[in-house]
Amino acid sequence: MIIAEIAQAHDGSLGILHSYIDALASTGIDAIKFQTHIADAESSTYEPFRIKFSYEDATRYDYWKRMEFTPEQWAGIKQHCGDKGLEFISSPFSNMAVDMLEEIGVKRYKIGSGEITNHLLLHRVALTQKPVILSSGMSTWDELDDAVNYFTSQHIDVSVLQCVSAYPAKPEQWGLNVIQQLKDRYNVKAGYSDHSGDIYACLAAAALGAEIFEFHAVFDKRMFGPDAPASIAIDEIIKLTEGIHQIKKALLHPSVKDNSGMHQMKTIFEKSLSVNQALKKGTVLEFKHLEAKKPKGHGLAAADYKDVLGRKLKSDKQQWDFLLDADIE
């Protein structure tokens, strides 16, 4: 599953949000993920900015307030995604947000890593009995254990994503090895939630067996917003999705190193021994006299060159003549 996250890239504009849906529909993704914020239910005026990026919001609460949409608008967003053949997914940040998402009929929930310890929210999501994708970015192993164990105890289909809460995340922070650790530890589908701002991390994750891919999408990395530097431009997403699909196809067809059908190709590309200069009868052959030329079968095999060293020529040889067994004493 390939998920492009819009998050707050719309900057509170419903029109820009719908433009993202249209643009992402042709990139090969499977779903678009949003964040459902209800400022009064999730935040307060005491919440600090992670990065003081806003020119119009005095507090983080004000920013979340500006990011809100009405239930009717969320229903329209979900409908637009469906019309484009994309699954609508959203991360709720309050129980009230879950209530609203239930009203519009979501299929699954994504839980951000900052909510892993919010057991109140986890319980509300579990009550829906819908599949859950957990992001592990800020969580410790113990906290992640608690969340995964809770959902599995409630018979919820849960998946876990390796994630680094750095924006953008540097290669030495990606932690791609954790993908397999998640599979081994929880026996669930595991994937990668990317904040690198480029296509390489997800491609590497695909080669390492990730089954779910999530990344932030943006029209242009120079756009306003805290996530833009850690996002992937839409034109690059096309390359990313193609790469993931090709890698997954390759992994489904493991190669057996059997070249028994390569006889014709080997005849063309393998080589025969020749001499690289004119040599007289009786010359004792040395390494410096030899060259290998295509095709195979017109002289001794290039692999057998040691067999002719120190032996004498029975006849004169012109430069570039193939060297036959009959030419050597």
C-alpha positions, 0 to 999 in steps of 0.5 A: 500500500502506497500512501501519500500524506497531504497533512497540512500542506493545504494550509487550511485551504479547501481548494488547495486540498482538492487540487492535491487530490487531483494531482496525486490521482495520476501518480500511482498511489493507493491512498491519500492520508489527511490529519483531522484536527479539532483544535478545541478537542486536542489542543490549548493555547499552551501548546508550543510550536515545534517550529515557529513557522507561521506568520498568521497564527499566534499559537499552535492552537490557532494553527490547528483551528485554521486547519479545521474543516467541517464534517460536510467538507470532510465528507466531500474530501472523502468523496473526491478521493473515492471518485479518483479511485483513492482510499481516504485515510486520516489520522485523528488527534482526538476522540471527537475527530474519530467520531466525525471520521466514523460519520463519513465512513473511513475504512481504516485509521492511521495513528501518529506516533505522538498518539501512541501513549494516548490510550484514550484515543487508542480505545476509541479507535479500537471500538470501531473494529477497523484496521489500524496503522501505527507510526513508531516515530516518537515511541519507545519499544515499551510504548509500542509494545503496549499499543500493538498488544492492546490492538491485537487483544481487541482483535484489530488488524494492526500494522506498524511503520518504522518512522523517524520524527525528524524533518527532514530525516537524514540517511543515518537516521532512517533506521531501515533495519527496524522494518524487519525487527517490527515484523519479527517482534509483532508478526504483523505487516510492517512498512516505512513512514518517510520524512526524508524529503526524497524517494530513496528511503522508500525505495530502500525500504521496498527492497528490505520487504516493507509492505506499506509506504507513507510519505508527505506530498507537496506541489513544491518543496519551497511551499509554506509549511513545516513539513515542506522540506520533508515532503516529496514533490508530486512529479517525483512521486511518480518515479517513487511508485514505479520504483516500488512496484518494480522492486516488489515484482523483482522480490516476487521472482527470486532468481536461481543462478542457472545459466544452462540456457545461455549457450548461444550468448556465451558463444557470442560473448566469451573469447578464444586465445590469440596472439597479439603480435607476429611470432616465429616458429619455436617462440616460447609463449609468454603471457605478454604474447597473448590476447583474448578475442571474440567469439568463443570456439575459434581457438583455445579457451581464454580460461585455459591460457596457463596451459600454453605458457612455456610451450613452443609454437609449431609454426609462424603466427600472424598478429591476432591469429587465433591460437589452436592446440595444434599450433603448440608443441 
